[in-house]
């Protein structure tokens, strides 16, 4: 497990202390004094968590009172995650569409009800989930943009603004 940089980092804890690893963090000015850090897990650690369902936490307190902690898989300073997942539907001709839904079944139902397609027509289509780790890499261009500059936003920003399953429109690029 490795502490990683993220766009909101405003301090690097223990940066010049060789006995510790540097800890990139966002230290807020809120009264609680929140300190947010992010860690990337290795493939082996992900397998271990998938196998055991456990994540251990060790904190040095130097015999002082323990401070409250919160572990999460969600980015804590963004809007709460709606629980929607993103699925990529690839047509036989290579065209792709993105669907936000809670489950793969709901994604298929959403696609069929929005496009008047039947499930039987989708035999040659490929439907895969887009991992959240790619949500910040995929950008969408709004084709209805009226000015000369293209309006761009990330897949994460789009999904965070959604509450119901739907097809995500526009053209995506990496």
C-alpha positions as CSV (number, residue, x, y, z in Angstrom):
1,X,0.0,0.0,0.0
2,X,1.5,3.3,-1.0
3,X,0.4,6.9,-0.2
4,X,-0.2,8.7,-3.4
5,X,-0.6,12.2,-4.7
6,X,-4.0,13.6,-5.6
7,X,-4.9,17.0,-7.1
8,X,-6.1,18.6,-3.8
9,X,-2.8,17.9,-1.8
10,X,-1.7,21.0,0.0
11,X,0.9,19.5,2.4
12,X,3.4,16.6,2.4
13,X,3.7,15.2,6.0
14,X,7.1,14.0,7.1
15,X,8.6,15.1,3.8
16,X,12.1,15.7,5.2
17,X,12.0,12.9,7.8
18,X,13.9,9.9,6.5
19,X,12.6,7.6,9.1
20,X,9.1,8.0,7.6
21,X,7.6,7.9,4.2
22,X,6.3,11.2,2.9
23,X,2.5,11.4,3.2
24,X,0.7,13.6,0.7
25,X,-2.4,15.1,2.3
26,X,-5.1,17.7,2.1
27,X,-5.3,19.6,5.4
28,X,-8.5,21.5,5.7
29,X,-9.2,24.7,7.5
30,X,-12.5,23.3,9.0
31,X,-12.8,23.3,12.8
32,X,-12.3,19.5,12.9
33,X,-8.9,19.9,11.2
34,X,-9.6,17.1,8.7
35,X,-6.5,15.5,7.1
36,X,-7.3,13.5,4.0
37,X,-4.8,11.0,2.4
38,X,-5.1,8.5,-0.4
39,X,-3.5,5.1,-0.8
40,X,-3.0,2.9,-3.8
41,X,-3.2,-0.8,-3.1
42,X,-1.1,-3.4,-5.0
43,X,-2.7,-6.2,-6.9
44,X,-1.7,-8.6,-4.0
45,X,-3.3,-6.3,-1.4
46,X,-6.5,-6.1,-3.5
47,X,-6.6,-9.9,-3.7
48,X,-6.1,-10.2,0.1
49,X,-8.9,-7.8,0.8
50,X,-11.2,-9.6,-1.7
51,X,-10.3,-12.9,0.0
52,X,-10.6,-11.8,3.6
53,X,-12.8,-8.7,3.4
54,X,-10.5,-7.1,5.9
55,X,-8.4,-4.0,6.0
56,X,-6.2,-3.4,9.1
57,X,-5.4,0.1,10.5
58,X,-2.3,0.8,12.6
59,X,-1.7,4.3,14.0
60,X,1.1,5.5,16.2
61,X,-0.5,7.6,19.1
62,X,2.6,7.9,21.3
63,X,0.4,7.2,24.4
64,X,-1.9,10.1,23.6
65,X,-5.7,9.8,23.1
66,X,-6.7,8.2,19.8
67,X,-8.2,10.6,17.3
68,X,-11.3,9.7,15.3
69,X,-10.5,8.1,11.9
70,X,-12.6,7.1,8.9
71,X,-11.6,4.7,6.1
72,X,-13.5,4.9,2.8
73,X,-13.4,3.9,-0.8
74,X,-15.1,7.1,-1.8
75,X,-13.4,10.5,-2.3
76,X,-14.4,12.3,1.0
77,X,-14.5,15.9,-0.2
78,X,-16.7,15.3,-3.3
79,X,-20.4,14.9,-3.5
80,X,-21.6,11.6,-2.1
81,X,-21.5,8.7,-4.6
82,X,-24.9,7.8,-5.9
83,X,-24.1,4.1,-6.1
84,X,-24.3,4.2,-9.9
85,X,-21.7,2.2,-11.9
86,X,-20.8,2.9,-15.5
87,X,-21.0,0.2,-18.2
88,X,-19.6,0.5,-21.7
89,X,-21.7,-1.1,-24.4
90,X,-19.8,-1.8,-27.6
91,X,-21.8,-2.3,-30.8
92,X,-20.7,-4.9,-33.4
93,X,-19.6,-2.0,-35.6
94,X,-17.3,-0.6,-32.9
95,X,-19.5,2.3,-31.8
96,X,-19.6,2.6,-28.0
97,X,-22.2,3.9,-25.5
98,X,-21.9,4.5,-21.8
99,X,-24.7,3.7,-19.4
100,X,-24.9,4.6,-15.7
101,X,-26.8,2.0,-13.7
102,X,-26.6,0.2,-10.4
103,X,-26.3,-3.3,-11.9
104,X,-25.5,-4.8,-15.3
105,X,-29.1,-5.9,-15.6
106,X,-30.3,-2.4,-14.9
107,X,-27.8,-1.1,-17.6
108,X,-29.4,-3.5,-20.2
109,X,-32.9,-2.5,-19.2
110,X,-32.0,1.2,-19.3
111,X,-30.4,0.8,-22.8
112,X,-33.4,-1.1,-24.1
113,X,-36.0,1.2,-22.7
114,X,-34.2,4.3,-23.9
115,X,-33.5,3.1,-27.5
116,X,-36.5,0.8,-28.0
117,X,-34.1,-2.1,-28.6
118,X,-34.9,-5.6,-27.3
119,X,-32.5,-7.8,-25.3
120,X,-32.4,-10.3,-28.1
121,X,-30.9,-7.7,-30.4
122,X,-27.9,-7.3,-28.1
123,X,-26.4,-10.8,-28.6
124,X,-23.5,-9.4,-30.6
125,X,-22.9,-6.5,-28.2
126,X,-20.2,-6.4,-25.6
127,X,-21.1,-4.9,-22.2
128,X,-18.4,-4.3,-19.6
129,X,-18.1,-2.3,-16.5
130,X,-15.8,0.8,-16.6
131,X,-13.7,0.7,-13.4
132,X,-13.9,3.8,-11.2
133,X,-10.1,4.1,-11.6
134,X,-10.7,5.2,-15.2
135,X,-13.5,7.7,-14.4
136,X,-11.0,10.6,-14.2
137,X,-9.2,9.5,-17.4
138,X,-12.3,9.5,-19.6
139,X,-13.6,12.8,-20.7
140,X,-16.7,13.7,-22.6
141,X,-17.2,16.4,-25.2
142,X,-20.7,17.9,-25.4
143,X,-21.7,17.8,-29.1
144,X,-24.4,20.4,-28.6
145,X,-21.8,23.0,-27.5
146,X,-22.6,26.4,-29.1
147,X,-19.3,28.1,-28.8
148,X,-16.0,27.3,-30.5
149,X,-14.4,25.7,-27.5
150,X,-15.6,22.2,-26.6
151,X,-17.1,21.7,-23.2
152,X,-15.2,18.9,-21.6
153,X,-15.9,17.1,-18.3
154,X,-14.7,13.8,-16.8
155,X,-16.9,10.7,-16.5
156,X,-16.7,11.0,-12.7
157,X,-18.2,14.5,-12.8
158,X,-21.0,13.3,-14.9
159,X,-21.9,10.3,-12.8
160,X,-21.7,12.3,-9.5
161,X,-24.4,14.6,-11.0
162,X,-26.7,11.7,-11.7
163,X,-29.2,10.1,-9.4
164,X,-31.0,7.7,-11.8
165,X,-29.8,5.2,-14.4
166,X,-29.5,6.7,-17.8
167,X,-27.4,6.6,-21.0
168,X,-24.5,9.1,-20.9
169,X,-24.5,11.1,-24.1
170,X,-21.6,12.8,-25.9
171,X,-18.3,11.6,-27.3
172,X,-15.7,10.1,-24.9
173,X,-11.9,10.3,-25.4
174,X,-9.0,9.3,-23.3
